[in-house]
């Protein structure tokens, strides 16, 4: 089957700012997504750096444009995250750890979190982001060009809503070790038009989601065999966290080796597409393996 590839490119750029505080500057990382679903809510997490007067506090963050901003984007909400928070795009409801914008004391490095809904139709308009902040009791504003915002209204980004052919049977996973089936937990699954094919579950979430899963023993040098019962999976990826080492990759042969001793927190996501390459749905499972000599 044909596959649609979701490409996420994150570039770190220094944006030009207009300000009545000449020694101040915001720097945002740009995110360039493809195939966003109209009407779907997404969470964007990008790097945010600040250079300016010590003691500066944020008051608000909003969007501005010379044209009318689509209502979906106009209702965007913003938060601040730590500098170490993983950046990218997620369609999950949970944002994770965050801080309110109002009263936040700016640091040299942090992340900006935007929760927004994609417009139903593209407008291909330029949209900037406005930071309102306070320095020594004086309220100031800066408007920053953030390419990501303009991308969110582009006809190349908002996906064609041609419906995919539904799956005849919902697939099921089967995991085995030396012929023995292993237990796992189904974390999420979605099918049909309400489902987004985007990647989800970042490093911190893998730890949180698998924290209470009982580990299964595995010998170093052993293999985990991954089978899908029902409709053949078109794309199978895994995320593996071992101590502080995080790896994500495509599982091509259905076999995952285990060499490093330690606790392996594993999440597997399968995606399905019809013969026209249209996205049908996805399913994510998780398990924890205790790898020993």
C-alpha positions as CSV (number, residue, x, y, z in Angstrom):
1,X,0.0,0.0,0.0
2,X,1.1,3.6,-0.5
3,X,2.0,5.5,2.5
4,X,1.7,9.1,3.4
5,X,4.8,10.4,5.0
6,X,4.5,13.0,7.8
7,X,7.5,15.2,7.7
8,X,8.4,17.4,10.6
9,X,11.3,19.8,10.2
10,X,12.3,22.0,13.1
11,X,14.6,24.9,12.3
12,X,16.1,27.2,14.9
13,X,15.9,30.7,13.7
14,X,16.4,34.2,15.1
15,X,13.4,36.2,14.2
16,X,13.3,39.9,13.7
17,X,11.4,41.9,16.3
18,X,9.8,45.3,16.4
19,X,10.0,46.8,19.9
20,X,10.2,50.0,21.8
21,X,12.7,48.1,24.1
22,X,15.7,48.0,21.7
23,X,17.9,45.8,23.9
24,X,15.2,43.0,24.0
25,X,14.8,40.1,21.6
26,X,12.7,37.0,21.4
27,X,14.0,33.9,19.5
28,X,11.5,31.2,18.5
29,X,12.2,27.8,16.8
30,X,10.1,27.3,13.7
31,X,8.1,24.1,13.1
32,X,7.1,23.1,9.5
33,X,4.3,20.5,9.6
34,X,2.5,18.7,6.8
35,X,-1.0,17.3,6.4
36,X,-2.7,18.8,9.4
37,X,-6.4,17.9,9.7
38,X,-8.9,20.8,9.6
39,X,-10.8,21.1,12.8
40,X,-8.3,19.0,14.7
41,X,-6.7,20.4,17.9
42,X,-2.9,20.2,18.1
43,X,-0.2,21.2,20.6
44,X,2.9,22.9,19.3
45,X,6.0,23.1,21.5
46,X,8.9,25.2,20.3
47,X,12.1,26.7,21.8
48,X,11.9,30.3,23.1
49,X,14.9,32.3,24.1
50,X,15.0,35.7,25.6
51,X,17.6,38.5,25.8
52,X,16.7,41.6,27.7
53,X,16.3,43.3,31.0
54,X,16.5,41.1,34.1
55,X,13.2,40.9,35.9
56,X,11.1,41.0,32.8
57,X,7.7,39.3,33.2
58,X,5.3,38.1,30.5
59,X,1.7,39.5,30.7
60,X,0.1,37.9,27.6
61,X,0.8,36.2,24.3
62,X,-1.6,36.5,21.3
63,X,-1.8,36.4,17.5
64,X,-2.0,39.4,15.2
65,X,-2.5,39.9,11.4
66,X,-3.4,42.6,9.0
67,X,-6.3,40.3,8.0
68,X,-9.0,38.7,10.1
69,X,-7.4,35.8,12.0
70,X,-9.5,32.5,11.5
71,X,-11.6,32.0,14.6
72,X,-10.0,28.6,15.3
73,X,-6.5,30.2,15.5
74,X,-7.8,33.3,17.3
75,X,-8.8,31.1,20.3
76,X,-5.3,29.6,20.6
77,X,-4.0,29.3,24.2
78,X,-0.4,29.7,25.2
79,X,1.8,28.4,28.1
80,X,5.4,28.2,29.1
81,X,7.4,25.0,29.5
82,X,10.9,24.2,30.7
83,X,13.9,24.6,28.4
84,X,14.3,20.8,28.5
85,X,10.7,20.0,27.4
86,X,10.7,18.1,24.1
87,X,9.7,20.2,21.1
88,X,7.4,19.1,18.3
89,X,3.7,18.6,17.5
90,X,1.2,16.4,19.3
91,X,-2.5,15.8,18.9
92,X,-3.0,14.6,22.5
93,X,-5.2,16.5,24.9
94,X,-2.5,16.4,27.7
95,X,0.1,19.2,27.5
96,X,2.1,17.9,30.5
97,X,4.0,20.2,32.8
98,X,3.4,23.9,32.0
99,X,3.3,27.4,33.5
100,X,0.8,30.2,33.0
101,X,1.9,33.1,30.7
102,X,0.8,36.0,33.0
103,X,3.4,36.8,35.5
104,X,6.0,34.4,34.2
105,X,9.6,35.7,34.8
106,X,11.5,35.4,31.6
107,X,14.6,33.2,31.5
108,X,17.3,32.9,28.9
109,X,15.8,29.6,27.7
110,X,12.4,28.1,27.9
111,X,9.8,26.6,25.6
112,X,6.5,28.1,24.3
113,X,3.5,25.9,24.2
114,X,0.6,26.7,21.8
115,X,-2.7,24.7,21.8
116,X,-4.7,25.5,18.8
117,X,-7.3,24.2,16.3
118,X,-6.5,24.1,12.6
119,X,-8.9,26.2,10.4
120,X,-11.4,24.4,8.3
121,X,-10.2,26.1,5.1
122,X,-6.8,27.6,4.1
123,X,-6.4,31.4,4.0
124,X,-2.7,31.6,3.2
125,X,-2.2,34.7,5.3
126,X,0.7,36.1,7.3
127,X,0.2,35.9,11.1
128,X,2.6,37.2,13.8
129,X,2.8,36.5,17.5
130,X,2.7,39.3,20.0
131,X,4.4,39.2,23.4
132,X,3.2,41.7,26.0
133,X,5.6,42.0,28.9
134,X,6.5,44.2,31.8
135,X,9.8,45.8,32.7
136,X,10.2,47.9,35.9
137,X,6.4,48.5,36.0
138,X,6.2,49.6,32.3
139,X,4.2,47.5,29.9
140,X,5.8,46.9,26.5
141,X,5.0,44.8,23.4
142,X,6.9,43.0,20.7
143,X,5.6,41.5,17.5
144,X,7.6,38.5,16.2
145,X,7.4,36.9,12.8
146,X,6.9,33.2,13.4
147,X,6.7,31.2,10.2
148,X,4.9,28.4,11.9
149,X,1.8,30.5,12.2
150,X,1.6,31.3,8.5
151,X,2.1,27.6,7.8
152,X,-1.0,26.8,9.8
153,X,-3.3,28.6,7.3
154,X,-1.5,27.3,4.1
155,X,-3.2,25.3,1.5
156,X,-0.1,23.0,1.3
157,X,-0.5,22.2,5.0
158,X,-4.2,21.8,5.6
159,X,-5.0,18.3,4.3
160,X,-7.4,17.3,1.7
161,X,-10.4,15.7,3.4
162,X,-11.0,12.9,1.0
163,X,-12.2,10.0,3.2
164,X,-10.2,6.8,3.5
165,X,-11.7,3.4,2.9
166,X,-12.5,2.1,6.5
167,X,-10.7,-1.0,7.7
168,X,-12.8,-4.2,7.5
169,X,-11.3,-5.4,10.8
170,X,-9.5,-3.6,13.6
171,X,-6.0,-5.0,13.8
172,X,-4.5,-6.5,17.0
173,X,-0.9,-6.8,18.2
174,X,0.7,-10.0,19.4
175,X,4.1,-9.9,21.1
176,X,6.2,-13.0,21.7
177,X,9.5,-13.9,23.3
178,X,10.9,-17.4,22.4
179,X,7.5,-18.4,21.4
180,X,5.8,-17.2,24.6
181,X,3.2,-14.4,24.3
182,X,3.9,-11.4,26.4
183,X,1.4,-9.0,28.1
184,X,1.1,-5.4,27.0
185,X,-1.2,-2.5,27.4
186,X,-3.2,-0.7,24.7
187,X,-2.4,3.0,25.2
188,X,-4.5,4.5,22.4
189,X,-6.2,3.7,19.1
190,X,-8.2,5.8,16.7
191,X,-9.8,5.0,13.4
192,X,-11.5,7.0,10.6
193,X,-11.9,10.7,9.9
194,X,-11.5,11.9,13.5
195,X,-8.0,10.3,13.7
196,X,-4.7,12.2,12.9
197,X,-1.7,10.3,11.6
198,X,0.8,12.6,13.3
199,X,3.5,11.3,15.6
200,X,2.8,11.6,19.2
201,X,4.2,10.6,22.6
202,X,7.4,12.4,23.4
203,X,10.2,11.2,25.6
204,X,8.8,12.4,28.9
205,X,5.4,10.9,28.1
206,X,6.9,7.4,27.5
207,X,8.2,7.4,31.0
208,X,4.9,8.6,32.5
209,X,2.8,6.2,30.5
210,X,4.9,3.1,31.3
211,X,5.7,4.0,34.9
212,X,3.0,1.6,36.4
213,X,3.4,-1.2,33.9
214,X,4.9,-4.4,35.5
215,X,8.2,-5.3,33.8
216,X,8.6,-8.6,31.9
217,X,12.0,-10.4,32.1
218,X,14.2,-10.6,29.1
219,X,17.7,-12.0,28.6
220,X,20.3,-9.7,27.1
221,X,20.7,-10.8,23.5
222,X,17.0,-11.8,23.3
223,X,14.5,-10.7,20.7
224,X,10.9,-9.4,20.8
225,X,8.8,-10.6,17.9
226,X,6.0,-8.2,16.9
227,X,3.1,-9.5,14.9
228,X,-0.1,-7.8,13.7
229,X,-3.2,-9.9,13.4
230,X,-5.8,-8.7,10.9
231,X,-5.1,-6.0,8.3
232,X,-1.4,-5.8,7.5
233,X,0.3,-2.8,9.1
234,X,1.7,-0.2,6.7
235,X,4.0,1.6,9.1
236,X,5.3,0.4,12.5
237,X,7.4,2.6,14.7
238,X,8.8,2.2,18.2
239,X,10.0,4.5,21.0
240,X,12.4,2.9,23.5
241,X,13.6,4.6,26.7
242,X,16.4,2.9,28.6
243,X,17.5,5.0,31.6
244,X,18.2,8.4,29.9
245,X,18.7,7.0,26.4
246,X,15.7,7.6,24.1
247,X,15.5,6.0,20.7
248,X,12.7,6.1,18.1
249,X,12.8,4.3,14.8
250,X,10.8,2.3,12.3
251,X,10.5,-1.4,13.0
252,X,11.0,-3.0,9.5
253,X,11.4,-6.8,10.1
254,X,9.0,-7.2,13.1
255,X,11.8,-8.2,15.4
256,X,13.4,-6.0,18.1
257,X,16.7,-7.0,19.7
258,X,17.6,-6.4,23.4
259,X,21.2,-6.0,24.2
260,X,21.7,-3.3,26.9
261,X,21.0,-4.4,30.5
262,X,18.4,-2.3,32.2
263,X,14.7,-1.4,32.2
264,X,13.4,-0.9,28.6
265,X,10.3,1.1,28.3
266,X,8.8,0.4,24.9
267,X,5.9,1.9,22.9
268,X,4.9,0.6,19.5
269,X,2.6,2.5,17.1
270,X,1.1,1.0,14.0
271,X,-0.4,3.0,11.2
272,X,-2.7,1.9,8.4
273,X,-3.5,3.4,4.9
274,X,-5.8,2.4,2.1
275,X,-4.8,1.8,-1.5
276,X,-5.0,5.5,-2.3
277,X,-2.6,6.3,0.5
278,X,-5.2,7.8,2.7
279,X,-4.8,7.4,6.4
280,X,-7.2,4.9,8.1
281,X,-6.1,4.8,11.7
282,X,-3.4,4.0,14.2
283,X,-2.9,2.0,17.4
284,X,-0.3,2.3,20.2
285,X,0.7,-0.3,22.8
286,X,3.3,-0.3,25.6
287,X,5.2,-2.7,27.7
288,X,8.3,-2.7,30.0
289,X,11.1,-5.3,29.8
290,X,13.7,-5.9,32.5
291,X,16.8,-7.0,30.6
292,X,19.4,-8.9,32.5
293,X,22.5,-11.1,31.8
